[in-house]
Amino acid sequence: MSQDILADSLNQIMNAKKAGKKEVVVRKSKLLIWVLEIMKKEGYIDYKKEKNCLKITIKELNECRAIKPRYNV
């Protein structure tokens, strides 16, 4: 796993959707919760906060990705 929790989580959501799964468990972060809250308001997903993770239920989702430049450091 890399240091980018947001991109990793969005990739896990899309991989689960492609595999036909309805739920995904990902690590928790404040930025991820803000992004998931927007997706929840739009009706794409639903999520529940647990102790150290988030349980995400996929509803009507077509695609989600992290858009960012990828530069080597």
Phi, psi and omega in degrees: 000141181269186180277350183267091184294323181297309180296318179298318181293318178296323176294320178296321178297313181293322178295322178293321179296316179295329179277354177087015179272154181257340183230147178223144175246123182232164176291155186261137172209158182295316180297318179297320179296321178297317180293318180294329177296320176295316179295327179291318179297326179279350176089016181278324183218175169219146181218156177232136178275133173239189188304298182240011184213174176238135176257113186255129175255123182275128178252256182256083184239127176269307182199146173212134181216160173269126178256119181197156173285146180244097179249141175281139180256000000 
